[in-house]
Amino acid sequence: MKEYLGAASEAMKRSDPPTIRVLPRFVASSFFVLALTYICYTLILVYPSHSYTEHLRRPFIPSLQPLNKTLGHTNHLQNPKPETSNETQLHHVFFGIAASAKLWEHRKDYIKTWWRPDEARGFVWLDKPVKRDAEGDKALPPVKISGDTARFKYSHRKGDRSAIRISRIVSETVRLGVEGVRWIVLGDDDTVFVLDNLIRVLRKYDHNQFYYIGSSSESHIQNIQFSCNMAYGGGGFAISYALAKALAKMQDQCIQRYPELYGSDDRIQACMTELGVPLTKEIGFHQFDVHGNVFGLLAAHPIAPLVSIHHLDLIDPIFPNVNQVQALQRLKVPTKLDSAALMQQSVCYDKSKNWTVSVSWGYTVQIFRGLIPARLVERPARTFRNWYPNADHVAFEFNSRPVSNDVCQRPLLYMLSNALYNPSTNQTASEYVRFDKARYPRCKGKEADPSRIQKVDVLKKRNPNMWDKVNLISTSLIDGCSFCREIMIVRLMLTLNCHTRYLEPLLVQQVYFKLRSELVKMQSYEHGNARPD
């Protein structure tokens, strides 16, 4: 500004008299425009706009302005692959959803977010009849009332004998004699399934053999108390139909031998042990035996398809500033576009700015100051609490990392706002907007300041068959920021909006760069250079 005014003053001295009379007005006008811009800029820094927070409250908003000229919506991929005679499809799966009449009115909205009434098959099993809305319940599975379990013994002092009723859903389903069933999948009324990913997992196994597929609890104490070899029912589990028929023949007698057990899932596991069938673990089934904000778990999802999320009443909404049902509706947008890549984490580096960028596709983007080893970024940040209030982080069944008290060491968070798909290029474009609008302090170090970036756009090729690759977990170095060898382009958008009647939104800077980096596991930047394991 000083140099500009000094140059203008020198020009006034050397100019002719007529020009001298014009220049003061030109300088005054220029000074007024610059001052107005400066005031607008200052107000935005002092009073940050809540437009992005309001943006997050809506289910999804088509605001990918640079992209929507070429990218449009498309129907979701109903099946991961074209159907062949031997491949498992959704209609080969029969669901048994455990529910209670007491919670039905509330929890049926969770089921509506994932159930496909024209494709999926199954029943909701209730303890007693409920009032049904013929029009509003069309998006739900039909209801069955469980059989009487009064003859079965139950002696656990803290449990509920409804566990017996729920465990018998398997045998009651088999006795219905439904045709064309390959798998029986059990879950709770507060469980959400990603159906395409469930099918991807089940296709790995022969339904004619005995398979019992699910996952353990996130709580080490829970696994010790119940069993490390048990599939937790809330996270959902799958039983091959061949095994389900064998179980149905002996389940009632088996249940009578275990009156002291607490729940339905440990009764199922006890009978599986008698049949000699071990648990086949698939870590995409999530029991979520935690409390609070599960952001840390979802932002660092393991390398596996996301199959289920449980305990929706106990955890915070997975997106901020909305309720849980609205959050799940927002998650449907990326699920329809590219369910195989949902929540999959890519760790990227911009060496010129000394940044680490973590992209959890379809959910969040995080920008860290400094080059953080990938083996640390892949650990979930402890934004959540243990299932047992007195237990600390060592009681988790996985490695985790603390949330730093130093603001400069915390990442900047960008949450999903919208996602689009261009079928002609097989490319998705997802937009993530800044969630935490607080002003960050000036941090020491050589890192560039990322706090003025308000939006991140991610372009990615869609590959529904990515989980069929045998080299999926290879740790060799590759060129590009991507998950599973897919080139991903990340665009960081620095925008400054002056919302006045006279000024158009001011685009201060727009940074485009293609992150050319090493996607590495383990000890990538610990010694200053990356190396493959």
C-alpha positions as CSV (number, residue, x, y, z in Angstrom):
1,M,0.0,0.0,0.0
2,K,2.8,2.4,1.0
3,E,4.7,1.7,-2.2
4,Y,1.5,2.2,-4.3
5,L,0.7,5.5,-2.7
6,G,4.3,6.7,-3.0
7,A,4.4,5.9,-6.7
8,A,1.1,7.7,-7.1
9,S,2.4,10.8,-5.3
10,E,5.6,10.9,-7.4
11,A,3.5,10.7,-10.5
12,M,1.4,13.6,-9.4
13,K,4.5,15.8,-8.9
14,R,5.8,15.1,-12.5
15,S,2.4,15.4,-14.3
16,D,0.9,18.4,-16.0
17,P,-1.6,20.6,-14.2
18,P,-4.7,19.1,-15.8
19,T,-3.6,15.6,-14.7
20,I,-2.9,16.9,-11.2
21,R,-6.6,17.8,-10.8
22,V,-7.7,14.2,-11.9
23,L,-5.2,12.2,-9.9
24,P,-6.4,13.1,-6.4
25,R,-9.9,11.8,-7.3
26,F,-8.3,8.6,-8.7
27,V,-6.2,8.1,-5.6
28,A,-9.1,8.7,-3.4
29,S,-11.3,6.2,-5.3
30,S,-8.5,3.6,-5.2
31,F,-8.0,4.2,-1.5
32,F,-11.7,3.8,-0.9
33,V,-11.9,0.4,-2.8
34,L,-8.8,-0.9,-1.0
35,A,-10.1,0.2,2.4
36,L,-13.5,-1.4,1.7
37,T,-11.8,-4.7,0.7
38,Y,-9.5,-4.5,3.8
39,I,-12.5,-3.9,6.1
40,C,-14.4,-6.9,4.6
41,Y,-11.3,-9.1,5.0
42,T,-10.9,-8.0,8.6
43,L,-14.5,-8.6,9.5
44,I,-14.4,-12.2,8.1
45,L,-11.3,-13.0,10.1
46,V,-12.7,-11.5,13.3
47,Y,-16.3,-12.8,12.8
48,P,-16.0,-16.0,10.8
49,S,-18.9,-16.9,8.7
50,H,-21.1,-19.8,9.8
51,S,-22.1,-20.6,6.3
52,Y,-20.1,-23.7,6.2
53,T,-21.6,-24.9,9.5
54,E,-25.0,-24.2,8.1
55,H,-23.9,-26.0,4.9
56,L,-23.3,-29.1,7.0
57,R,-26.7,-29.1,8.5
58,R,-28.4,-30.0,5.2
59,P,-28.4,-33.6,4.0
60,F,-26.4,-32.7,0.9
61,I,-26.0,-29.6,-1.3
62,P,-25.0,-29.5,-4.9
63,S,-22.3,-26.8,-4.5
64,L,-19.4,-28.3,-6.5
65,Q,-19.4,-25.2,-8.8
66,P,-16.3,-25.9,-10.8
67,L,-17.3,-29.5,-11.2
68,N,-21.0,-29.7,-11.8
69,K,-20.6,-28.5,-15.3
70,T,-19.1,-31.9,-16.2
71,L,-20.3,-34.2,-13.4
72,G,-23.8,-35.3,-12.9
73,H,-25.8,-37.7,-10.7
74,T,-26.2,-41.3,-11.6
75,N,-28.0,-44.2,-10.0
76,H,-26.0,-46.2,-7.5
77,L,-24.3,-49.4,-8.4
78,Q,-26.9,-51.9,-7.3
79,N,-24.5,-54.9,-7.4
80,P,-20.7,-54.7,-7.3
81,K,-20.5,-56.9,-10.4
82,P,-22.8,-58.1,-13.2
83,E,-24.7,-61.1,-12.0
84,T,-23.4,-64.5,-13.0
85,S,-24.9,-68.0,-12.1
86,N,-22.4,-68.6,-9.3
87,E,-22.1,-65.2,-7.7
88,T,-23.9,-64.2,-4.5
89,Q,-26.4,-61.4,-5.0
90,L,-28.4,-59.4,-2.5
91,H,-31.5,-61.6,-3.1
92,H,-29.5,-64.6,-1.9
93,V,-29.2,-63.0,1.6
94,F,-32.0,-63.2,4.1
95,F,-31.9,-60.7,7.0
96,G,-33.1,-61.3,10.5
97,I,-33.4,-57.9,12.3
98,A,-33.8,-58.2,16.1
99,A,-36.1,-55.5,17.4
100,S,-38.5,-54.7,20.3
101,A,-41.9,-53.2,20.3
102,K,-40.8,-50.6,22.9
103,L,-38.2,-49.0,20.6
104,W,-39.7,-49.8,17.2
105,E,-41.2,-46.3,16.5
106,H,-37.8,-44.7,17.0
107,R,-35.5,-47.2,15.5
108,K,-37.4,-48.1,12.4
109,D,-36.1,-44.9,10.9
110,Y,-32.5,-46.3,11.1
111,I,-33.6,-49.3,9.1
112,K,-35.2,-47.1,6.4
113,T,-31.8,-45.5,5.7
114,W,-30.3,-48.8,4.4
115,W,-33.1,-51.2,3.5
116,R,-34.0,-51.7,-0.2
117,P,-37.6,-52.9,-0.2
118,D,-37.5,-54.0,-3.9
119,E,-34.3,-56.1,-3.6
120,A,-33.5,-57.1,0.0
121,R,-35.3,-60.0,1.7
122,G,-35.9,-60.6,5.4
123,F,-38.0,-60.0,8.5
124,V,-37.9,-57.7,11.5
125,W,-38.5,-60.0,14.5
126,L,-40.5,-58.4,17.3
127,D,-41.5,-59.5,20.8
128,K,-45.1,-58.4,20.3
129,P,-47.3,-56.8,17.6
130,V,-46.9,-53.1,16.9
131,K,-49.2,-50.6,15.1
132,R,-48.2,-50.4,11.4
133,D,-48.5,-47.5,9.0
134,A,-49.4,-49.1,5.7
135,E,-48.1,-46.1,3.7
136,G,-45.1,-45.1,5.8
137,D,-43.8,-48.6,6.4
138,K,-43.5,-49.6,2.8
139,A,-39.8,-48.8,3.0
140,L,-39.4,-51.4,5.8
141,P,-39.1,-55.2,5.9
142,P,-42.2,-57.2,6.9
143,V,-42.6,-58.0,10.6
144,K,-42.6,-61.4,12.3
145,I,-43.4,-62.1,16.0
146,S,-40.9,-64.4,17.6
147,G,-42.0,-67.7,19.1
148,D,-42.6,-68.3,22.8
149,T,-39.4,-69.0,24.8
150,A,-41.0,-69.5,28.2
151,R,-39.7,-73.1,28.3
152,F,-36.1,-72.0,28.1
153,K,-34.0,-71.4,31.2
154,Y,-32.4,-68.0,31.8
155,S,-30.3,-67.3,34.9
156,H,-28.1,-64.3,34.2
157,R,-28.7,-61.7,36.9
158,K,-28.1,-58.6,34.9
159,G,-29.3,-59.7,31.5
160,D,-32.7,-60.0,29.7
161,R,-34.3,-63.2,28.6
162,S,-35.1,-61.6,25.3
163,A,-31.6,-62.8,24.4
164,I,-33.1,-66.3,23.9
165,R,-35.8,-65.0,21.6
166,I,-33.2,-63.1,19.5
167,S,-30.8,-66.0,19.3
168,R,-33.5,-68.3,17.8
169,I,-34.1,-66.0,14.8
170,V,-31.7,-68.2,12.9
171,S,-33.6,-71.4,13.5
172,E,-37.0,-69.7,13.0
173,T,-35.8,-68.3,9.7
174,V,-34.7,-71.8,8.5
175,R,-38.1,-73.3,9.4
176,L,-39.8,-70.8,7.2
177,G,-38.4,-72.7,4.2
178,V,-37.6,-69.6,2.1
179,E,-36.1,-70.6,-1.3
180,G,-32.9,-69.3,-2.8
181,V,-31.2,-68.4,0.4
182,R,-27.4,-68.7,0.7
183,W,-26.7,-66.6,3.8
184,I,-28.6,-65.5,6.9
185,V,-27.5,-62.1,8.2
186,L,-28.4,-61.0,11.7
187,G,-28.3,-57.5,13.1
188,D,-30.1,-55.2,15.5
189,D,-32.7,-52.5,14.8
190,D,-30.0,-49.9,15.6
191,T,-27.6,-51.4,13.0
192,V,-27.0,-49.9,9.6
193,F,-25.6,-52.1,6.8
194,V,-23.8,-51.1,3.6
195,L,-25.4,-53.7,1.5
196,D,-23.1,-53.6,-1.5
197,N,-20.1,-54.1,0.8
198,L,-21.8,-56.9,2.6
199,I,-22.2,-58.7,-0.7
200,R,-18.6,-58.1,-1.5
201,V,-17.5,-59.8,1.7
202,L,-19.9,-62.8,1.4
203,R,-18.7,-63.5,-2.2
204,K,-15.3,-64.4,-0.8
205,Y,-16.8,-67.5,0.8
206,D,-18.6,-70.7,-0.3
207,H,-22.1,-70.7,1.1
208,N,-22.2,-74.5,0.8
209,Q,-19.6,-74.8,3.6
210,F,-20.0,-73.9,7.3
211,Y,-19.1,-70.2,7.7
212,Y,-19.8,-68.0,10.7
213,I,-18.6,-64.5,9.8
214,G,-18.5,-61.3,11.9
215,S,-16.2,-59.3,14.1
216,S,-15.3,-58.7,17.8
217,S,-15.9,-55.8,20.1
218,E,-13.7,-52.6,20.2
219,S,-13.5,-53.2,23.9
220,H,-10.8,-55.6,25.1
221,I,-12.8,-56.0,28.4
222,Q,-15.9,-57.0,26.5
223,N,-14.0,-59.6,24.5
224,I,-12.5,-61.1,27.6
225,Q,-15.9,-61.2,29.5
226,F,-17.7,-62.8,26.6
227,S,-15.4,-64.3,24.0
228,C,-12.7,-63.2,21.6
229,N,-14.1,-65.8,19.2
230,M,-17.6,-64.4,19.2
231,A,-19.3,-62.4,16.4
232,Y,-21.0,-59.5,18.2
233,G,-24.7,-59.4,17.1
234,G,-25.1,-55.6,17.1
235,G,-22.3,-55.3,14.5
236,G,-24.1,-58.0,12.5
237,F,-22.9,-61.4,11.4
238,A,-23.5,-63.8,8.6
239,I,-24.1,-67.6,8.7
240,S,-24.0,-69.7,5.6
241,Y,-27.3,-71.4,4.9
242,A,-25.6,-74.8,5.2
243,L,-24.5,-74.0,8.7
244,A,-27.8,-72.4,9.6
245,K,-29.6,-75.6,8.8
246,A,-27.2,-77.6,11.0
247,L,-27.7,-75.0,13.8
248,A,-31.5,-75.2,13.5
249,K,-31.4,-78.9,14.2
250,M,-29.7,-78.5,17.6
251,Q,-30.2,-74.9,18.7
252,D,-33.0,-75.4,21.1
253,Q,-31.2,-78.2,22.9
254,C,-28.0,-76.2,22.9
255,I,-29.6,-73.1,24.4
256,Q,-30.9,-75.1,27.3
257,R,-27.3,-76.0,28.2
258,Y,-26.3,-72.4,28.6
259,P,-28.8,-70.6,30.9
260,E,-26.1,-68.5,32.5
261,L,-25.0,-66.7,29.4
262,Y,-25.9,-63.0,29.0
263,G,-26.9,-62.3,25.4
264,S,-28.0,-63.8,22.1
265,D,-24.7,-63.6,20.4
266,D,-22.8,-65.6,23.0
267,R,-25.5,-68.3,22.8
268,I,-25.0,-68.4,19.1
269,Q,-21.2,-68.7,19.6
270,A,-21.6,-71.5,22.2
271,C,-23.6,-73.5,19.7
272,M,-21.1,-72.8,17.0
273,T,-18.4,-74.2,19.3
274,E,-20.4,-77.4,19.7
275,L,-20.6,-77.6,15.9
276,G,-16.9,-77.1,15.6
277,V,-17.2,-73.9,13.6
278,P,-14.8,-71.0,14.4
279,L,-15.4,-67.3,13.8
280,T,-14.2,-66.0,10.5
281,K,-13.3,-62.4,11.2
282,E,-14.2,-59.6,8.8
283,I,-13.2,-56.2,10.4
284,G,-15.7,-54.2,8.4
285,F,-18.5,-55.3,10.8
286,H,-18.5,-52.7,13.6
287,Q,-20.0,-53.4,17.0
288,F,-19.0,-49.9,18.2
289,D,-18.8,-50.7,21.9
290,V,-17.7,-47.1,22.6
291,H,-19.4,-43.9,23.7
292,G,-19.3,-40.4,22.2
293,N,-17.8,-39.2,19.0
294,V,-16.7,-42.0,16.7
295,F,-15.0,-39.6,14.2
296,G,-11.6,-41.0,15.1
297,L,-12.7,-44.6,14.2
298,L,-14.4,-43.7,11.0
299,A,-11.6,-41.3,9.8
300,A,-9.1,-44.1,10.2
301,H,-11.1,-47.0,9.0
302,P,-9.1,-50.3,8.6
303,I,-8.3,-51.6,5.1
304,A,-11.6,-53.5,4.6
305,P,-15.0,-52.7,3.2
306,L,-17.3,-50.8,5.6
307,V,-20.1,-53.3,6.3
308,S,-22.0,-52.1,9.3
309,I,-22.3,-49.5,12.1
310,H,-24.0,-50.2,15.4
311,H,-25.1,-48.5,18.6
312,L,-26.6,-45.5,16.8
313,D,-28.5,-44.4,19.9
314,L,-25.3,-44.3,22.0
315,I,-22.8,-42.7,19.7
316,D,-22.9,-39.1,18.5
317,P,-24.3,-38.4,15.0
318,I,-21.5,-39.3,12.6
319,F,-21.8,-35.9,10.9
320,P,-21.9,-32.7,13.0
321,N,-24.9,-30.4,13.5
322,V,-27.5,-33.0,12.4
323,N,-29.3,-35.8,14.1
324,Q,-28.3,-39.4,13.5
325,V,-30.9,-40.2,10.8
326,Q,-30.0,-37.1,8.9
327,A,-26.3,-38.0,9.2
328,L,-27.0,-41.5,7.8
329,Q,-29.0,-39.9,4.9
330,R,-25.9,-37.9,4.1
331,L,-23.7,-41.0,4.1
332,K,-26.0,-42.5,1.5
333,V,-24.7,-40.0,-1.1
334,P,-21.2,-41.4,-1.3
335,T,-22.4,-44.9,-0.6
336,K,-24.5,-44.8,-3.8
337,L,-21.6,-43.5,-5.8
338,D,-18.7,-45.7,-4.7
339,S,-19.5,-47.9,-1.7
340,A,-16.3,-49.9,-2.2
341,A,-14.2,-46.9,-1.3
342,L,-16.4,-45.6,1.5
343,M,-14.4,-44.4,4.5
344,Q,-11.2,-45.8,3.0
345,Q,-8.2,-43.7,4.2
346,S,-5.5,-42.3,2.0
347,V,-2.4,-40.6,3.5
348,C,-0.8,-38.0,1.3
349,Y,2.0,-35.5,1.7
350,D,2.7,-32.0,0.2
351,K,6.4,-31.6,0.8
352,S,6.5,-28.0,-0.5
353,K,4.0,-26.9,2.3
354,N,5.1,-29.5,4.8
355,W,1.6,-30.8,5.2
356,T,0.1,-34.3,5.7
357,V,-3.4,-34.8,4.2
358,S,-5.6,-37.6,5.3
359,V,-8.6,-38.3,3.0
360,S,-11.2,-40.7,4.3
361,W,-13.2,-40.9,1.2
362,G,-16.9,-40.0,1.5
363,Y,-16.5,-38.8,5.0
364,T,-13.7,-36.3,5.9
365,V,-10.4,-34.7,5.0
366,Q,-7.8,-33.7,7.6
367,I,-4.8,-31.4,7.0
368,F,-2.0,-31.8,9.5
369,R,0.9,-29.4,9.9
370,G,4.2,-31.3,9.4
371,L,4.9,-34.7,7.8
372,I,3.3,-37.2,10.0
373,P,4.3,-40.9,9.6
374,A,1.5,-42.9,7.9
375,R,1.7,-45.5,10.6
376,L,0.5,-42.8,13.1
377,V,-2.1,-41.3,10.9
378,E,-3.7,-44.7,10.4
379,R,-4.3,-45.0,14.1
380,P,-7.7,-43.8,15.3
381,A,-7.7,-40.5,17.3
382,R,-9.4,-41.0,20.6
383,T,-12.4,-38.8,20.0
384,F,-14.5,-41.5,21.7
385,R,-14.7,-43.0,25.2
386,N,-14.4,-46.6,26.3
387,W,-17.4,-48.7,26.9
388,Y,-16.4,-49.0,30.5
389,P,-16.2,-45.5,32.1
390,N,-13.2,-46.4,34.3
391,A,-11.2,-48.0,31.5
392,D,-8.5,-46.0,29.7
393,H,-7.1,-46.4,26.2
394,V,-5.3,-49.6,26.9
395,A,-8.7,-51.3,27.2
396,F,-9.3,-50.8,23.4
397,E,-8.8,-53.8,21.1
398,F,-6.7,-51.7,18.7
399,N,-3.9,-49.1,18.6
400,S,-5.1,-45.5,19.0
401,R,-3.6,-42.1,19.5
402,P,-4.5,-39.2,21.8
403,V,-6.1,-35.9,20.6
404,S,-3.4,-33.3,21.2
405,N,-3.9,-30.4,23.6
406,D,-1.7,-28.3,21.3
407,V,-4.0,-26.6,18.7
408,C,-1.1,-26.5,16.2
409,Q,-0.8,-30.3,16.3
410,R,-4.4,-30.9,15.7
411,P,-5.6,-31.4,12.1
412,L,-8.0,-29.0,10.3
413,L,-11.2,-30.9,9.7
414,Y,-13.3,-30.8,6.5
415,M,-16.6,-32.8,6.4
416,L,-18.4,-34.2,3.4
417,S,-20.8,-31.7,1.8
418,N,-21.6,-33.3,-1.5
419,A,-20.6,-35.9,-4.0
420,L,-21.2,-36.3,-7.7
421,Y,-20.4,-38.8,-10.4
422,N,-19.6,-38.5,-14.1
423,P,-20.4,-41.8,-15.8
424,S,-18.5,-40.8,-19.0
425,T,-15.2,-40.6,-17.1
426,N,-16.1,-43.1,-14.3
427,Q,-15.0,-40.3,-11.9
428,T,-16.4,-39.1,-8.6
429,A,-16.0,-35.6,-7.2
430,S,-16.6,-35.1,-3.5
431,E,-16.6,-31.8,-1.7
432,Y,-15.5,-31.3,2.0
433,V,-16.0,-28.0,3.8
434,R,-14.3,-26.6,6.8
435,F,-16.0,-27.6,10.0
436,D,-14.0,-26.0,12.8
437,K,-14.2,-22.2,12.1
438,A,-12.1,-21.2,15.0
439,R,-9.1,-19.0,14.3
440,Y,-5.8,-20.9,14.6
441,P,-2.9,-19.2,16.2
442,R,0.3,-18.5,14.4
443,C,2.3,-21.7,14.8
444,K,6.0,-22.0,15.0
445,G,7.8,-24.1,12.3
446,K,8.4,-24.0,8.6
447,E,4.9,-25.4,7.7
448,A,2.7,-23.3,5.6
449,D,-0.5,-22.1,7.3
450,P,-3.5,-24.3,6.1
451,S,-6.1,-22.5,8.3
452,R,-7.4,-20.3,5.5
453,I,-8.4,-23.2,3.3
454,Q,-12.1,-23.5,3.4
455,K,-12.9,-26.3,1.0
456,V,-11.3,-29.5,-0.4
457,D,-12.5,-31.1,-3.6
458,V,-11.4,-34.7,-4.2
459,L,-11.5,-36.3,-7.7
460,K,-11.3,-40.1,-7.8
461,K,-11.8,-42.9,-10.3
462,R,-14.4,-45.4,-9.2
463,N,-13.5,-49.1,-9.0
464,P,-16.3,-51.3,-7.6
465,N,-14.1,-54.4,-7.9
466,M,-11.1,-52.9,-6.0
467,W,-11.4,-55.5,-3.2
468,D,-10.9,-58.4,-5.7
469,K,-7.2,-57.3,-6.1
470,V,-4.7,-59.7,-4.6
471,N,-2.1,-57.0,-4.1
472,L,-4.5,-54.8,-2.1
473,I,-2.3,-54.4,1.0
474,S,1.0,-54.1,-0.8
475,T,3.2,-51.5,0.8
476,S,5.3,-50.7,-2.2
477,L,5.7,-47.0,-3.0
478,I,3.5,-45.6,-5.7
479,D,3.2,-42.2,-7.4
480,G,0.0,-40.3,-6.5
481,C,-2.3,-39.9,-3.5
482,S,-4.8,-42.7,-3.7
483,F,-6.3,-45.8,-2.1
484,C,-5.6,-49.0,-3.9
485,R,-3.7,-47.6,-6.8
486,E,-6.3,-45.2,-7.9
487,I,-5.0,-41.7,-8.8
488,M,-6.8,-39.2,-6.6
489,I,-6.6,-35.5,-7.2
490,V,-7.1,-33.2,-4.2
491,R,-7.9,-29.5,-4.7
492,L,-7.6,-27.2,-1.8
493,M,-9.8,-24.2,-2.1
494,L,-9.0,-21.0,-0.3
495,T,-12.0,-18.7,-0.5
496,L,-12.9,-15.5,1.1
497,N,-16.5,-14.4,0.8
498,C,-17.6,-10.7,1.3
499,H,-21.3,-10.9,1.6
500,T,-22.3,-7.3,0.7
501,R,-24.8,-5.9,-1.7
502,Y,-22.1,-4.3,-3.8
503,L,-19.2,-6.8,-3.9
504,E,-19.4,-10.2,-5.5
505,P,-17.8,-13.1,-3.5
506,L,-14.1,-12.5,-3.7
507,L,-12.0,-15.4,-4.6
508,V,-8.7,-14.5,-3.0
509,Q,-6.8,-17.6,-4.0
510,Q,-7.5,-20.9,-5.5
511,V,-4.9,-23.6,-5.1
512,Y,-4.9,-26.5,-7.4
513,F,-2.3,-29.2,-7.1
514,K,-2.0,-32.9,-7.8
515,L,-0.5,-34.5,-4.8
516,R,2.5,-36.5,-6.0
517,S,3.5,-38.5,-3.0
518,E,4.1,-41.9,-1.6
519,L,1.1,-43.8,-0.1
520,V,3.0,-45.8,2.4
521,K,2.2,-47.9,5.4
522,M,4.4,-48.3,8.5
523,Q,7.6,-46.1,8.8
524,S,7.4,-43.8,5.9
525,Y,8.8,-40.4,7.0
526,E,10.4,-41.4,10.3
527,H,14.0,-41.0,9.0
528,G,13.5,-38.3,6.4
529,N,12.9,-40.5,3.4
530,A,10.3,-43.1,2.6
531,R,11.1,-46.7,1.9
532,P,9.0,-49.8,1.2
533,D,8.8,-52.6,3.7
